[in-house]
Amino acid sequence: MQTDRNDGMLETRLVRVHGRVQGIGYREACVHHAQGLGVTGWVRNRMDESVEAMLQGSPEQLADMCA
């Protein structure tokens, strides 16, 4: 089992981003930001042109990621 900054508490969030995403680097930038924070998961484009991400980390890591 993983431990992190919050006494081992892990959260998982499914996030959808709607709106204009410029260029093709949004998903890659999301991955790099998540790696820098120690967040795991995945990110993908949806058919409705939104972006969906499954994120897992401590509550603080996820708050930073979603800010």
N, CA and C atoms as an extended XYZ file, in Angstrom:
201
Properties=species:S:1:pos:R:3:atomname:S:1:resname:S:1:resid:I:1 pbc="F F F"
N         0.837       -1.186        0.000 N   MET     1
C         0.000        0.000        0.000 CA  MET     1
C         0.873        1.237        0.000 C   MET     1
N         0.444        2.249       -0.750 N   GLN     2
C         1.209        3.477       -0.839 CA  GLN     2
C         0.950        4.368        0.361 C   GLN     2
N         1.966        5.116        0.750 N   THR     3
C         1.785        6.156        1.747 CA  THR     3
C         2.159        7.477        1.111 C   THR     3
N         1.617        8.550        1.653 N   ASP     4
C         1.911        9.868        1.101 CA  ASP     4
C         1.919       10.902        2.204 C   ASP     4
N         1.762       12.165        1.827 N   ARG     5
C         1.882       13.277        2.757 CA  ARG     5
C         0.758       13.354        3.770 C   ARG     5
N        -0.300       12.572        3.625 N   ASN     6
C        -1.468       12.717        4.485 CA  ASN     6
C        -1.768       11.407        5.207 C   ASN     6
N        -0.765       10.855        5.885 N   ASP     7
C        -0.923        9.622        6.660 CA  ASP     7
C        -1.528        8.486        5.853 C   ASP     7
N        -1.135        8.361        4.589 N   GLY     8
C        -1.579        7.249        3.775 CA  GLY     8
C        -2.937        7.410        3.127 C   GLY     8
N        -3.620        8.538        3.343 N   MET     9
C        -4.935        8.732        2.732 CA  MET     9
C        -4.779        9.007        1.245 C   MET     9
N        -5.439        8.208        0.436 N   LEU    10
C        -5.467        8.426       -1.006 CA  LEU    10
C        -6.897        8.699       -1.431 C   LEU    10
N        -7.017        9.610       -2.370 N   GLU    11
C        -8.312        9.900       -2.984 CA  GLU    11
C        -8.199        9.651       -4.471 C   GLU    11
N        -9.321        9.329       -5.076 N   THR    12
C        -9.395        9.191       -6.521 CA  THR    12
C       -10.495       10.117       -7.014 C   THR    12
N       -10.177       10.882       -8.060 N   ARG    13
C       -11.167       11.800       -8.640 CA  ARG    13
C       -11.241       11.581      -10.139 C   ARG    13
N       -12.445       11.617      -10.650 N   LEU    14
C       -12.674       11.634      -12.085 CA  LEU    14
C       -13.032       13.068      -12.441 C   LEU    14
N       -12.212       13.692      -13.259 N   VAL    15
C       -12.351       15.117      -13.573 CA  VAL    15
C       -12.645       15.261      -15.056 C   VAL    15
N       -13.606       16.136      -15.396 N   ARG    16
C       -13.892       16.470      -16.796 CA  ARG    16
C       -13.650       17.953      -16.972 C   ARG    16
N       -12.902       18.292      -18.011 N   VAL    17
C       -12.591       19.676      -18.335 CA  VAL    17
C       -13.324       20.026      -19.611 C   VAL    17
N       -14.167       21.050      -19.530 N   HIS    18
C       -14.938       21.503      -20.688 CA  HIS    18
C       -14.435       22.875      -21.105 C   HIS    18
N       -14.581       23.180      -22.363 N   GLY    19
C       -14.187       24.488      -22.860 CA  GLY    19
C       -13.163       24.355      -23.963 C   GLY    19
N       -12.628       25.468      -24.346 N   ARG    20
C       -11.662       25.483      -25.445 CA  ARG    20
C       -10.297       25.038      -24.947 C   ARG    20
N        -9.808       23.951      -25.518 N   VAL    21
C        -8.465       23.458      -25.223 CA  VAL    21
C        -7.617       23.783      -26.440 C   VAL    21
N        -6.636       24.644      -26.264 N   GLN    22
C        -5.835       25.102      -27.392 CA  GLN    22
C        -4.712       24.128      -27.697 C   GLN    22
N        -4.571       23.802      -28.968 N   GLY    23
C        -3.468       22.955      -29.402 CA  GLY    23
C        -3.613       21.519      -28.936 C   GLY    23
N        -2.556       20.749      -29.106 N   ILE    24
C        -2.587       19.341      -28.752 CA  ILE    24
C        -1.761       19.033      -27.518 C   ILE    24
N        -1.237       20.047      -26.851 N   GLY    25
C        -0.348       19.818      -25.720 CA  GLY    25
C        -1.032       19.792      -24.366 C   GLY    25
N        -2.347       19.920      -24.317 N   TYR    26
C        -3.032       19.993      -23.027 CA  TYR    26
C        -2.858       18.710      -22.213 C   TYR    26
N        -3.069       17.568      -22.854 N   ARG    27
C        -2.931       16.297      -22.131 CA  ARG    27
C        -1.502       16.084      -21.664 C   ARG    27
N        -0.545       16.389      -22.512 N   GLU    28
C         0.860       16.236      -22.132 CA  GLU    28
C         1.215       17.160      -20.968 C   GLU    28
N         0.735       18.394      -21.004 N   ALA    29
C         0.984       19.324      -19.900 CA  ALA    29
C         0.342       18.819      -18.609 C   ALA    29
N        -0.835       18.222      -18.729 N   CYS    30
C        -1.521       17.648      -17.570 CA  CYS    30
C        -0.685       16.522      -16.967 C   CYS    30
N        -0.146       15.664      -17.817 N   VAL    31
C         0.681       14.546      -17.350 CA  VAL    31
C         1.926       15.072      -16.634 C   VAL    31
N         2.600       16.048      -17.217 N   HIS    32
C         3.818       16.583      -16.598 CA  HIS    32
C         3.520       17.250      -15.252 C   HIS    32
N         2.413       17.973      -15.187 N   HIS    33
C         2.030       18.620      -13.923 CA  HIS    33
C         1.731       17.566      -12.860 C   HIS    33
N         1.005       16.525      -13.240 N   ALA    34
C         0.678       15.442      -12.303 CA  ALA    34
C         1.943       14.743      -11.816 C   ALA    34
N         2.860       14.452      -12.721 N   GLN    35
C         4.114       13.800      -12.328 CA  GLN    35
C         4.888       14.655      -11.336 C   GLN    35
N         4.902       15.958      -11.559 N   GLY    36
C         5.594       16.866      -10.653 CA  GLY    36
C         4.991       16.888       -9.256 C   GLY    36
N         3.696       16.652       -9.170 N   LEU    37
C         3.001       16.639       -7.883 CA  LEU    37
C         2.971       15.255       -7.240 C   LEU    37
N         3.366       14.228       -7.992 N   GLY    38
C         3.295       12.858       -7.483 CA  GLY    38
C         1.910       12.246       -7.607 C   GLY    38
N         1.089       12.795       -8.500 N   VAL    39
C        -0.272       12.293       -8.736 CA  VAL    39
C        -0.205       11.219       -9.821 C   VAL    39
N        -0.955       10.147       -9.654 N   THR    40
C        -1.009        9.092      -10.667 CA  THR    40
C        -2.381        9.091      -11.325 C   THR    40
N        -2.482        8.377      -12.454 N   GLY    41
C        -3.758        8.268      -13.141 CA  GLY    41
C        -3.584        8.297      -14.638 C   GLY    41
N        -4.613        8.791      -15.329 N   TRP    42
C        -4.577        8.886      -16.779 CA  TRP    42
C        -5.396       10.090      -17.238 C   TRP    42
N        -5.195       10.484      -18.517 N   VAL    43
C        -5.933       11.593      -19.110 CA  VAL    43
C        -6.231       11.234      -20.564 C   VAL    43
N        -7.428       11.615      -21.047 N   ARG    44
C        -7.808       11.302      -22.423 CA  ARG    44
C        -8.804       12.336      -22.954 C   ARG    44
N        -8.869       12.414      -24.279 N   ASN    45
C        -9.873       13.235      -24.940 CA  ASN    45
C       -11.179       12.465      -25.003 C   ASN    45
N       -12.293       13.181      -24.909 N   ARG    46
C       -13.626       12.582      -25.029 CA  ARG    46
C       -14.216       12.951      -26.390 C   ARG    46
N       -15.197       12.184      -26.810 N   MET    47
C       -15.846       12.438      -28.103 CA  MET    47
C       -16.548       13.797      -28.140 C   MET    47
N       -16.984       14.301      -26.973 N   ASP    48
C       -17.675       15.593      -26.928 CA  ASP    48
C       -16.703       16.763      -26.840 C   ASP    48
N       -15.402       16.513      -27.102 N   GLU    49
C       -14.318       17.496      -27.111 CA  GLU    49
C       -13.899       17.964      -25.726 C   GLU    49
N       -14.409       17.324      -24.674 N   SER    50
C       -13.901       17.617      -23.337 CA  SER    50
C       -12.689       16.723      -23.087 C   SER    50
N       -12.021       16.960      -21.973 N   VAL    51
C       -10.883       16.147      -21.557 CA  VAL    51
C       -11.249       15.514      -20.223 C   VAL    51
N       -10.958       14.237      -20.066 N   GLU    52
C       -11.288       13.500      -18.856 CA  GLU    52
C        -9.985       12.996      -18.229 C   GLU    52
N        -9.899       13.096      -16.906 N   ALA    53
C        -8.711       12.609      -16.195 CA  ALA    53
C        -9.136       11.854      -14.945 C   ALA    53
N        -8.508       10.723      -14.716 N   MET    54
C        -8.662        9.968      -13.471 CA  MET    54
C        -7.395       10.237      -12.676 C   MET    54
N        -7.553       10.832      -11.507 N   LEU    55
C        -6.419       11.261      -10.699 CA  LEU    55
C        -6.436       10.567       -9.355 C   LEU    55
N        -5.257       10.180       -8.868 N   GLN    56
C        -5.157        9.574       -7.544 CA  GLN    56
C        -3.954       10.152       -6.817 C   GLN    56
N        -4.191       10.555       -5.568 N   GLY    57
C        -3.142       11.107       -4.728 CA  GLY    57
C        -3.734       11.530       -3.400 C   GLY    57
N        -2.931       12.226       -2.620 N   SER    58
C        -3.427       12.737       -1.344 CA  SER    58
C        -4.418       13.867       -1.618 C   SER    58
N        -5.256       14.215       -0.641 N   PRO    59
C        -6.174       15.331       -0.832 CA  PRO    59
C        -5.461       16.625       -1.215 C   PRO    59
N        -4.284       16.875       -0.647 N   GLU    60
C        -3.534       18.075       -0.961 CA  GLU    60
C        -2.997       18.038       -2.393 C   GLU    60
N        -2.496       16.880       -2.805 N   GLN    61
C        -1.998       16.747       -4.173 CA  GLN    61
C        -3.121       16.979       -5.188 C   GLN    61
N        -4.283       16.418       -4.931 N   LEU    62
C        -5.394       16.572       -5.863 CA  LEU    62
C        -5.912       18.001       -5.882 C   LEU    62
N        -5.906       18.652       -4.727 N   ALA    63
C        -6.311       20.063       -4.685 CA  ALA    63
C        -5.349       20.908       -5.520 C   ALA    63
N        -4.055       20.642       -5.409 N   ASP    64
C        -3.061       21.367       -6.212 CA  ASP    64
C        -3.243       21.075       -7.698 C   ASP    64
N        -3.517       19.833       -8.022 N   MET    65
C        -3.689       19.438       -9.420 CA  MET    65
C        -4.898       20.107      -10.038 C   MET    65
N        -5.974       20.187       -9.292 N   CYS    66
C        -7.233       20.727       -9.827 CA  CYS    66
C        -7.315       22.253       -9.757 C   CYS    66
N        -6.372       22.881       -9.071 N   ALA    67
C        -6.419       24.357       -8.908 CA  ALA    67
C        -6.217       25.098      -10.198 C   ALA    67
